[in-house]
Amino acid sequence: MVAASAAQAAGCPPVAPNGRVRQDRPRDSLMARKPRFWLLGLCLFGADLAVFASLHHYGFALSLAHMAGFFIAVILCAVGGVMGLRRLDRTDLTSRLARWVAVLLLILFLRGGILASLLEVLNLPPGWSIFLSVLASSVLLVIGQSLSGFPSQSEPYSRSLTDRLLFGSLLYSVLLRLAYLGSTELFYEEAYYWNYAQHLDIGYLDHPPLVAWIIGLFTWLMGDTEFAVRFGAFVCWLITAWFIFRLTRRACYGSSEWATVLLAAILPAYFATGLVMTPDAPLVACWAAAVYFLYRALIDEQRAAWWGVGVAAGLGMLAKYTFALLGLAALFFLLADRRSRKWFLRPDPYWAIGVALALFSPVIIWNAEHGWLSFAFQSAGRMAEQATFDLPYFIGSIILLLTPTGLLTAVLVVWYRRLMATEGGPVSADARGYYLLITLTLLPVAVFAALSLTRETKFHWTAPCWLGILAYMAVIVRGHLSTAMPRIVDWCQRAWPATMVICLLCYGIVLHYLALGLPGVPYPQNFHLLGWQDFGRQIEEIVKDYERKTGESLIVVGMDRNKIASGVAFYRARAVAATDPLAARRSSMQTSSQHLFGGNSLMYEYWLPANELQGKTLLLIAKDPAELAGDHVRTRAQEIGDIREIVIWKHGVRAGRYYYGLVRGYQRETTR
């Protein structure tokens, strides 16, 4: 670097790392090319809008029209020589083309989310939605080609380029999440927890109540929409990012805070929990808060931080019982660390436990009133499941949650512990901060790994665990280790830009597919609740028609554990709310599940017990017509009607097929 500076000062051309003489040319600023900038943007906008609007007017699918208009604008961009390809050698040309293709796809998927949100969330007319989405993408196209800064082979891997990519990726991930927050249909788990919120309580069979309370709050403020159901997940992600930011500032000298936030935004584990509303969203937020306050209490020895530990622990247990593993890891550190043992003789940790128990007490009360059902379901019930060796799946789920680059980075954080303890974390006599965060990460993961040896595990279980070392992973991402690093660490740091872009592209294409579809790509049949806006409308029409003809109320029953009932309840309510908002809640209360015919329905057994439906008429819905006419149905009904078919459509593409049939004179007990 000194030699290069001396050569430059002497008037010699600069030398690239590969030994070539690098021809530096002044890059025109965006403001210096202002007339060209606006002219290009106007041309892109006009061509894109004309193609998009024309194809949509003549009946082409929305996704096809939107993509065709976009790529016409891209062709104009290329023909106009925007990228300056003539001035690049072959190496630069390949690299620049790859970067530009990535930018194009990222803009395309973001525009799809904007278009879908304008149509589905804001309910704007198609004309205005097309106009605004085209306008946004035209501006992004011009800015993207001017400011894209992925490191290329002929450019030095500078920290400024890395910083631009980090901040650009962080901003894009937030915008992408917001764009699709309310424009894709709920997954069945989200619809099930929305039903929690329709039956607000202090406890439930399979989960604590915090997810229901959050959904209930935002749907009360915003209405029963997909955006309102999921907005709580986005708020939980913001809370997670805030505490991880503060933890990194304290544990790593404030050198990698934004890189840590970026990891919390990009990694699949946390992108998903910030978009999909399940108990894992508040669990991750509470876990991040607890890790931060434990660090402040045990390493910085701030007594007031114990109150934060208590609040975070109480809310975490209200989110999901697996939060207890973090408490187990903290106890292990207290026992193992000599300086931390003094807290056993001080009142502060016990006050924290008291606060946590006070916040968690509603769940304890609910369990006491219901024969400890929930505790038994999540403990003895899990252990009673059939034994299976699930370790390969468990390892695969970690790779999925962290990406291969992320998992390698986590391994390096642990493997080079001496280097990380002195360079990545606070310098102390025994690097206690580093070992605290490692303990809070690895002990819960080890418990899940041990469980996977004999029991089935879920792919998302370890998602909150990695928050403990996210700050140290960010140190590697940013390259802030001052000593000479092993080659594998340097390689890992260089792999992160490509990993980020690949992750964002994967999220974009999946979300675009779920919201608008992809031309020529069919939908998987009966996938989650894909196309269920149409399904809910059809079911509500059947119910209204029956009730109008007979004057008798009709109960809708999904013939599986909870998927059909949950989705029908939500999308029936959406269909009813369009004409009669006051009746929307009533429709969700008239939906039940297969426990009426001897199956397991989780909370539906409590929301609509079988003894309340004696003699009622039911509308049964199933994927398989055999589910509507088997012995489990015939022995509990006086009369079974004809079985009919419902086909689900989304944007003119078939998304599924279900069957339904009427059952009259329901009997709780079998009649033969």
DACOR-V6342 format. One record per pair of residues at least 4 apart in sequence whose C-alpha atoms are under 7 Angstrom apart, sorted by the first residue. I is the first residue (numbers start at 1). J is the second residue. Records with the same first field share a line. If there is no record, write none. Layout:
BEGIN
I->J / J
END
This chain:
BEGIN
1->5
2->6
3->7
4->8 / 14 / 15
5->9
6->10
7->11 / 12 / 14
8->12 / 13 / 14
13->21 / 22
14->21 / 22
15->19 / 20 / 21 / 22
16->20 / 21 / 22 / 156
17->156
28->32 / 33
29->33
30->34
33->37
34->38
35->39
36->40
37->41
38->42
39->43
40->44
41->45 / 138 / 139 / 142
42->46
43->47
44->48 / 73 / 76 / 138
45->49 / 134 / 135 / 138
46->50
47->51 / 72 / 73
48->52 / 69 / 70 / 72 / 73 / 134
49->53 / 69 / 131 / 134
50->54
51->55 / 69
52->56 / 65 / 66 / 68 / 69
53->57
54->58
55->59 / 60 / 65
56->60 / 61 / 62 / 65
60->64 / 65
61->65 / 651
62->66
63->67 / 516 / 517 / 518 / 519
64->68 / 519
65->69
66->70
67->71
68->72
69->73
70->74
71->75
72->76
73->77
74->78
75->79
76->80
77->81 / 82
78->82
81->85
83->145
85->93
88->92 / 93
89->93
90->94
91->95
92->96 / 154
93->97
94->98
95->99 / 152
96->100
97->101
98->102
99->103 / 150
100->104 / 145
101->105
102->106
103->107 / 144
104->108
105->109
106->110 / 505 / 508
107->111 / 137 / 140
108->112
109->113 / 508 / 509 / 512
110->114 / 176 / 508
111->115 / 133 / 137
112->116 / 512
113->117 / 179 / 180 / 512
114->118 / 133 / 179
115->119 / 129 / 130 / 133
116->120 / 183 / 515 / 516
117->121 / 122 / 179 / 180 / 182 / 183
118->122 / 123 / 124 / 129
119->123 / 124 / 125 / 126 / 129
120->183
121->182 / 183
124->128 / 129
125->129
126->130
127->131
128->132
129->133
130->134
131->135
132->136
133->137
134->138
135->139
136->140
137->141
138->142
139->143
140->144
141->145
142->146
143->147
144->148
149->161 / 164 / 165
150->161 / 165
151->155 / 157 / 161
158->162
159->163
160->164
161->165
162->166
163->167
164->168
165->169
166->170 / 259 / 262
167->171
168->172
169->173
170->174 / 262 / 265
171->175
172->176
173->177 / 265 / 266 / 504
174->178
175->179
176->180
177->181 / 275
180->184 / 511
181->227 / 230 / 275
182->226 / 227
183->515
184->514 / 515
185->226 / 529 / 530
186->190 / 191 / 226 / 529
187->191 / 528 / 529
188->192 / 528 / 529 / 563 / 566 / 567
189->193 / 278
190->194 / 277 / 278
191->195 / 566 / 567 / 570
192->196 / 566
193->197 / 211 / 212
194->198 / 212 / 215
195->199 / 566
196->200 / 212
197->212 / 213 / 215 / 216
200->212
201->209
202->209 / 362 / 363 / 366
203->208 / 209 / 362 / 363 / 366
204->208 / 209 / 374 / 603
205->373 / 374 / 602 / 603
206->374 / 377
207->320
208->318 / 319 / 320 / 363
209->213 / 318 / 319
210->214 / 318 / 319
211->215 / 278 / 279 / 319
212->216
213->217
214->218 / 232
215->219 / 229 / 232
216->220
217->221
218->222 / 228 / 229 / 232
219->223 / 224 / 228 / 229
222->228
223->228
224->228 / 574
225->229
226->230
227->231
229->277
230->234 / 275 / 276 / 277
231->235
232->236 / 277
233->237 / 273 / 274 / 275 / 276 / 277 / 281
234->238 / 274 / 275
235->239
236->240 / 274 / 281 / 282 / 285
237->241 / 274 / 285
238->242
239->243 / 285
240->244 / 284 / 285 / 288
241->245 / 261 / 264
242->246
243->247 / 288 / 289 / 292
244->248 / 260 / 261 / 288
245->249 / 257 / 258 / 260 / 261
246->250
247->251 / 292
248->252 / 254 / 256 / 257 / 471
249->253 / 254 / 255 / 257
250->254
251->425 / 426 / 433
252->424 / 425 / 426
256->260 / 474 / 475 / 478
257->261
258->262
259->263 / 474 / 478
260->264 / 470 / 471 / 474
261->265
262->266
263->267
264->270
265->270 / 271
266->271 / 500 / 503
267->271 / 401 / 402
268->272 / 401 / 402
269->273 / 401 / 402 / 463
270->274
271->275
272->276
273->277 / 280 / 281
274->281
277->281
279->283 / 319 / 320
280->284
281->285
282->286 / 319
283->287 / 316 / 319 / 320
284->288 / 464
285->289
286->290 / 312 / 315 / 316
287->291 / 316 / 464
288->292 / 467
289->293 / 312
290->294 / 309 / 312 / 313
291->295 / 468
292->296
293->297 / 305 / 306 / 308 / 309
294->298 / 309
295->299 / 300 / 433
296->300 / 301 / 302 / 305
297->301 / 302 / 303 / 305 / 306
298->340
299->432 / 433
303->348
305->309
306->310 / 348 / 349 / 352
307->311 / 352
308->312
309->313 / 352
310->314 / 352 / 353 / 355 / 356
311->315 / 355 / 356
312->316
313->317 / 356
314->318 / 355 / 356 / 357 / 359 / 360
315->319 / 359
316->320 / 323
317->321 / 323 / 324 / 360
318->360
324->328
325->329 / 444
326->330 / 440 / 444
327->331
328->332
329->333 / 439 / 440 / 443 / 444
330->334 / 440
331->335
332->336
333->337 / 436 / 439
334->340 / 341
335->341
337->341
342->346
343->349
347->351
348->352
349->353
350->354
351->355
352->356
353->357
354->358
355->359
356->360
357->361
360->364
361->365
362->366
363->367
364->368
365->369
366->370
367->371 / 372 / 373 / 374
368->372
372->376
373->377
374->378
375->379
376->380 / 381
377->381 / 382
378->382
379->383
380->384
381->385
387->454 / 455
388->454 / 455 / 456
389->452 / 453 / 454 / 455
390->394 / 452 / 453 / 454 / 455 / 456 / 457
391->395 / 449 / 452 / 453
392->396
393->397
394->398 / 452 / 457 / 459
395->399
396->400
397->401 / 459
398->402
399->403 / 404 / 407
401->463
402->406 / 407
403->407
404->408
405->409 / 492 / 496 / 499
406->410
407->411
408->412
409->413 / 473 / 492
410->414 / 473
411->415
412->416
413->417 / 420 / 472 / 473
416->420
417->421
418->422
419->423
420->424 / 425
421->425 / 431 / 434
422->426 / 427
423->481
424->472 / 475 / 481
425->433 / 434
426->431 / 433
427->431
431->435
432->436
433->437
434->438
435->439
436->440
437->441 / 468 / 469
438->442 / 468 / 469
439->443
440->468
441->445 / 465 / 466 / 468 / 469
442->446
443->447
444->448 / 465
445->449 / 462 / 465
446->450
447->451
448->452
449->453
451->455
452->456 / 457
466->470
469->473
470->474
471->475
472->476
473->477
474->478
475->479 / 480 / 481
476->480 / 493
477->493 / 496
479->493
485->489 / 490
486->490
487->491
488->492
489->493
490->494
491->495
492->496
495->499
496->500
497->501
498->502
499->503
500->504
501->505
502->506
503->507
504->508
505->509
506->510
507->511
508->512
509->513
510->514
511->515
512->516 / 517
513->517 / 518
523->654 / 655
524->655
525->655 / 656
526->530 / 655 / 656 / 657
529->567
530->655
531->535 / 648 / 649 / 650 / 655
532->536 / 571
533->537 / 571
534->538 / 648 / 649
535->539 / 648
536->540 / 568 / 571 / 572 / 575
537->541 / 572 / 575
538->542
539->543
540->544 / 572
541->545
542->546
543->547 / 554
544->548
545->549
546->550
547->551 / 552 / 553 / 554
554->617 / 618 / 619
555->590 / 591 / 617 / 618 / 619
556->590 / 591 / 592 / 618 / 619 / 620
557->565 / 591 / 592 / 593 / 594 / 618 / 619 / 620 / 621
558->564 / 565 / 592 / 593 / 594 / 620 / 621 / 622
559->593 / 594 / 620 / 621 / 622 / 627
560->564 / 593 / 594
561->593 / 594 / 600 / 601
562->566 / 593 / 601
563->567
564->568
565->569 / 591 / 592 / 593
566->570
567->571
568->572
569->573 / 587 / 588 / 591
570->574 / 588
571->575
572->576 / 587
573->577 / 584 / 585 / 587 / 588
574->578
576->580 / 581 / 583 / 584
577->581 / 584
580->584
583->587
584->588
585->589
586->590
592->604 / 608
593->601 / 604
594->598 / 599 / 600 / 601
595->599 / 600 / 601 / 605
596->610
597->632 / 633
601->605
603->607
604->608
605->609
608->612
610->668
611->668
613->666
614->666 / 667 / 668
615->665 / 666 / 667
616->664 / 665 / 666
617->663 / 664 / 665 / 666
618->662 / 663 / 664
619->660 / 661 / 662 / 663
620->628 / 660 / 661 / 662
621->658 / 659 / 660 / 661
622->627 / 628 / 658 / 659 / 660
623->658 / 659
624->659
625->659
626->630
628->633 / 661
629->633 / 634
630->634
631->635
632->636
633->637
635->670 / 671 / 672
636->666 / 667 / 668 / 669 / 670 / 671
637->663 / 664 / 665 / 666 / 667
638->664 / 665 / 666
639->663 / 664 / 665
640->662 / 663 / 664
641->661 / 662 / 663
642->661
643->659 / 660 / 661
644->659 / 660 / 661
645->658 / 659 / 660
646->657 / 658 / 659
647->656 / 657 / 658
648->654 / 655 / 656 / 657
649->653 / 654 / 655
650->654 / 655
END
